[in-house]
Amino acid sequence: MSAAARLQAYVAQFLEERRRLGFASRSMRYALVSFARYIDGLGTQGPLTVEAMAAWARCPNNGSDNPLTWARRLKLLRPFARWMQQFEPATEVPDDTIFGSVDRRLAPHIYTEREIADLLVAARDLCPPLRGATYETLFGFLAATGLRVSEALHLLDADVDLRGGLLTIRRTKFAKSRQVPVHPTTLEALRAYRGRRDRQVARTDETPFFVGSRGRGQGCALSLRQVDRVFRELGNRLGWINRGAHDAPRIHDLRHTFVVRRMLLWQAQAIDVDRQMLALSTYVGHAMVTNTYWYLTAVPALMELAADRFEPLAPSAEAGHV
C-alpha cells in the first residue's frame, strides 16, 4: 500500500472510530479528507510534520489569508495527529504557537432591524419564486430564533410542529437534542412557506423543511456552502458597512444578533438578565452558560449592561477616604 493510500485509510479509520463514540463533525471530516489529498499531491514519504500541516492550513485553495482561520484548520488536525502517533510515533502534533490560539473570539456584526428587513426583501426577489420564498423564510427564521444555520438546514418536516409551535433540534453541534418554542409570528411565516413549498414538492416526514428549488436540487436539503454563498451575494449587493471584527458580516451573525437583542430587550424591560441567562443559553444550545455571558464583554451595545451589573461591586468614593 502506498503512503498516500495508507494515510487515507488511517483517516477513514479515525473518523469511523469517532462516529462510533458519538462524535460527528462535518468540518473535521472535510478537513482531514482535504489534508490527505494535499499530502498525496506532495508525494512525500515519512511521518506527518507540523510544517506540512501548516502549509496545508495556509493553502490558497482554502480561500482565506486570515491566521485565525489557519489556526482553526490546524486545530482540526490535532486530534488526528495525536491518534496517529500510535501507528507512527514520529508524527508531529501542532500546537497554538504556530498561528496563535483559536480561543480568540472576534466581535460579531450585530444587524439592525433595517438591515434584516432589507435582506429579506432582497431574498424574496430571487428566482425562481420558490427559491426566493425559501431564502426569505430561512433568513427570517434564523434572525427570529437564533438557531445555527446547520440546525435550520437539518430540520425535517416532521421536526417542525406548526400546531404546537415547537421545533425539535436533533443531535446538534454537541451531539445533544433540544426542543425550541417558536413565536406565533414566526409560525405564521413558516406555515405560509410550507404551503407554498408543498405546491411544488411532495411532502413526507423525511422532507427537508427548507428545500432547494432548481434542477436536481429541487426538493433536496440546502447545503451550508450554498446558503452562505447566497447570503454573501445579497450582503454585497446591499452594501452593508461591517461593524464586526470579521472580514465581513456573516450569516452566523444573525444568531449573535438574536442573543444580543434578547439581552437588550430584558434590559429595557428591567428584567434581571442573570436570572434569565441559563434559559437563553439552553434555548440557543450553548454547551456552557459562560458562552452566553461572553456577549456582555464582546459586544459594545452590551458593555453598558455589563458595567451596570458590576457597578455595585466597585468601592464607593467615600470608602476611599475612610
C-alpha positions in Angstrom: 0.0 0.0 0.0 1.3 3.4 -1.0 1.9 6.1 1.7 -1.0 8.2 0.3 -3.4 5.2 0.4 -2.2 4.3 3.9 -2.9 7.9 5.1 -6.4 7.9 3.6 -7.1 4.5 5.3 -6.0 6.0 8.6 -8.2 9.0 8.1 -11.2 6.7 7.4 -10.5 4.6 10.4 -10.1 7.6 12.7 -13.4 9.1 11.5 -15.2 5.8 11.9 -13.9 5.4 15.5 -15.1 9.0 16.3 -18.5 8.2 14.8 -18.9 5.1 16.9 -18.1 7.2 20.0 -20.8 9.6 19.2 -18.7 12.4 17.6 -19.9 13.7 14.2 -18.1 16.7 12.8 -18.5 17.5 9.2 -15.8 20.2 9.4 -13.3 17.7 10.7 -14.2 15.1 8.1 -13.9 17.7 5.3 -10.5 18.9 6.8 -9.0 15.5 7.1 -10.0 14.4 3.6 -8.7 17.6 2.2 -5.4 17.2 4.2 -5.0 13.6 3.0 -5.4 14.8 -0.6 -2.9 17.6 -0.1 -0.3 15.2 1.3 -1.0 12.8 -1.6 -0.3 15.7 -4.0 3.0 16.4 -2.4 4.2 12.8 -2.8 6.2 13.0 0.4 7.2 10.0 2.4 7.7 9.6 6.1 5.7 10.7 9.2 3.5 13.8 9.2 5.2 17.0 10.1 3.9 20.3 11.6 5.5 22.0 8.6 3.3 20.1 6.2 0.2 20.7 8.3 0.8 24.4 8.5 1.4 24.6 4.7 -2.0 22.9 4.2 -3.7 25.3 6.6 -2.3 28.3 4.6 -3.0 26.8 1.2 -4.6 29.4 -1.1 -7.2 26.9 -2.2 -8.7 27.1 1.3 -9.8 30.6 0.4 -8.5 32.6 3.4 -5.5 34.7 4.4 -6.6 35.1 8.0 -4.2 33.5 10.6 -7.2 32.8 12.8 -8.8 30.7 10.1 -5.4 28.9 9.6 -5.3 28.2 13.3 -8.8 26.7 13.3 -7.9 24.4 10.4 -4.8 23.3 12.2 -6.9 22.6 15.3 -9.0 20.2 13.3 -5.9 18.1 12.5 -4.6 18.0 16.1 -6.8 15.0 17.4 -5.9 13.0 14.3 -2.2 13.7 14.7 -2.3 12.5 18.4 -4.2 9.4 17.3 -1.7 8.7 14.5 1.2 8.6 17.0 0.1 5.1 18.0 0.9 3.9 14.5 3.6 6.4 13.5 5.3 7.6 16.8 7.3 10.2 14.9 4.1 12.0 13.9 4.2 15.7 15.0 1.3 17.4 16.7 0.7 21.1 16.0 0.2 23.5 18.9 -1.0 27.1 19.4 2.4 28.6 18.8 2.1 28.3 15.1 -0.7 30.6 14.2 -1.9 31.6 17.7 -4.8 30.4 19.8 -8.2 29.7 18.3 -9.8 30.7 21.6 -9.8 34.3 20.4 -13.4 35.2 19.7 -14.0 38.2 17.4 -16.8 40.6 18.0 -19.7 39.9 15.6 -21.6 42.2 13.3 -24.9 43.0 15.0 -27.6 43.6 12.4 -30.0 46.4 12.7 -33.7 45.9 12.0 -33.3 47.8 8.8 -30.5 45.5 7.6 -32.5 42.4 8.3 -35.6 43.8 6.6 -33.5 44.7 3.5 -32.0 41.2 3.5 -35.5 39.6 3.4 -36.7 41.9 0.7 -33.6 41.1 -1.4 -34.0 37.3 -0.8 -37.7 37.5 -1.8 -36.7 38.7 -5.3 -34.6 35.6 -6.0 -35.7 33.4 -8.9 -37.5 31.1 -9.3 -40.2 32.2 -6.8 -39.9 29.2 -4.6 -36.1 29.9 -4.2 -37.0 33.5 -3.2 -39.5 32.2 -0.6 -37.1 29.7 0.7 -34.3 32.1 1.4 -36.6 34.9 2.7 -38.1 32.5 5.2 -34.8 30.8 6.1 -33.0 34.1 6.8 -36.0 35.5 8.7 -36.2 32.2 10.7 -32.6 32.4 11.7 -33.0 36.0 12.8 -36.1 35.2 14.8 -34.9 32.0 16.6 -31.1 32.3 16.9 -30.6 28.8 15.6 -27.3 27.7 14.0 -27.5 27.6 10.2 -26.7 23.9 10.2 -29.6 23.3 12.7 -32.1 25.0 10.4 -30.9 23.2 7.3 -31.1 19.8 9.1 -34.7 20.3 10.1 -37.1 17.8 8.6 -40.8 18.4 8.1 -41.5 16.1 11.0 -39.3 18.2 13.2 -41.4 21.3 12.8 -44.7 21.2 14.8 -46.6 24.1 13.3 -49.6 23.4 15.6 -47.8 23.2 18.9 -45.2 25.8 17.9 -42.3 23.6 18.7 -39.1 22.7 16.8 -37.1 19.5 17.5 -33.4 20.1 17.0 -31.8 16.7 16.8 -28.1 15.9 17.7 -26.7 19.3 17.2 -23.1 20.7 17.5 -22.5 18.9 20.8 -24.4 15.7 19.9 -27.4 16.9 22.0 -31.1 17.3 21.1 -33.4 20.0 22.3 -36.9 21.4 21.7 -37.3 25.1 20.8 -40.6 27.0 21.1 -41.3 29.4 18.3 -43.1 32.8 18.4 -46.6 32.9 16.8 -45.4 35.4 14.1 -42.6 33.1 13.1 -45.0 30.2 13.0 -47.2 32.2 10.6 -44.3 32.7 8.3 -43.3 29.0 8.4 -46.9 28.0 7.6 -47.0 30.3 4.6 -43.7 28.9 3.3 -44.7 25.3 3.8 -47.9 25.8 1.9 -46.0 27.3 -1.0 -43.4 24.6 -0.8 -45.9 21.8 -0.8 -47.4 23.0 -4.1 -44.1 22.1 -5.8 -42.5 19.5 -3.6 -44.2 16.3 -2.4 -44.1 16.2 1.4 -43.2 13.3 3.7 -41.9 13.3 7.2 -38.4 13.0 5.8 -38.7 16.0 3.5 -36.3 18.8 4.5 -38.2 21.8 5.7 -36.1 24.2 3.7 -35.6 22.8 0.2 -33.7 23.6 -3.0 -35.8 24.6 -5.9 -33.6 24.4 -9.0 -32.5 21.4 -11.2 -31.6 18.2 -9.4 -31.6 20.0 -6.1 -35.4 20.7 -6.2 -36.9 19.2 -3.0 -33.4 18.3 -1.6 -31.8 19.8 1.5 -29.8 23.0 1.1 -26.1 22.9 1.8 -24.2 25.2 4.1 -21.9 26.4 1.3 -24.9 27.1 -1.0 -26.7 29.1 1.7 -23.6 31.0 2.7 -22.9 31.9 -1.0 -26.4 33.3 -1.5 -26.1 35.3 1.8 -22.8 36.8 0.8 -24.1 37.8 -2.6 -27.1 39.5 -1.1 -24.9 41.2 1.5 -22.6 42.6 -1.1 -25.5 43.8 -3.1 -26.9 45.6 -0.1 -23.6 47.3 0.7 -23.6 46.7 4.4 -21.0 48.5 6.4 -19.1 46.0 8.6 -19.3 46.7 12.3 -17.8 43.4 13.4 -14.2 42.2 13.7 -14.5 39.6 10.9 -13.8 40.3 7.3 -17.5 40.9 6.5 -20.9 40.5 8.1 -21.7 36.7 8.2 -24.8 34.7 8.2 -23.8 33.3 11.7 -24.0 36.9 12.9 -27.8 36.6 12.7 -27.5 34.2 15.7 -25.4 36.6 17.6 -27.9 39.4 16.8 -30.7 37.3 18.2 -28.9 36.8 21.6 -27.8 40.5 21.8 -31.3 41.8 21.0 -32.8 39.5 23.6 -30.5 40.8 26.3 -31.1 44.4 25.4 -34.9 43.7 25.5 -34.6 42.3 29.0 -32.6 45.4 30.0 -35.3 47.7 28.6 -37.9 45.8 30.5 -35.9 45.9 33.7 -35.7 42.1 33.8 -32.8 40.5 35.7 -30.5 39.3 32.9 -28.6 36.9 35.3 -31.8 35.1 36.2 -32.7 34.6 32.5 -29.2 33.7 31.2 -29.4 30.0 31.8 -32.8 29.8 29.9 -31.3 31.8 27.0 -28.2 29.5 27.0 -30.4 26.4 26.8 -32.6 27.9 24.1 -29.7 28.6 21.7 -27.9 25.4 22.5 -24.7 26.7 24.2 -22.7 24.0 25.9 -21.9 26.3 28.8 -23.6 29.3 30.1 -20.3 31.2 30.0 -20.6 31.1 26.2 -23.7 33.3 26.6 -22.1 35.6 29.1 -19.3 36.3 26.6 -21.6 38.7 24.8 -21.6 41.1 27.7 -17.9 41.8 27.1 -17.7 41.3 23.4 -20.5 43.5 22.0 -20.3 47.3 22.6 -24.1 47.6 22.9 -23.9 45.3 26.0 -20.9 46.8 27.6 -23.0 49.3 29.5 -25.2 46.5 30.7 -22.1 44.7 32.0 -20.9 47.9 33.7 -24.2 48.3 35.4 -24.1 44.8 36.7 -20.7 45.2 38.3 -21.0 48.8 39.5 -22.4 47.8 42.9 -19.3 45.8 43.5 -17.0 48.8 43.0 -15.9 50.7 46.1 -17.7 54.0 46.7 -15.9 57.3 46.6 -16.4 57.8 50.3 -14.9 54.4 51.1 -11.6 55.6 49.7 -11.3 58.3 52.3 -12.0 56.1 55.3 
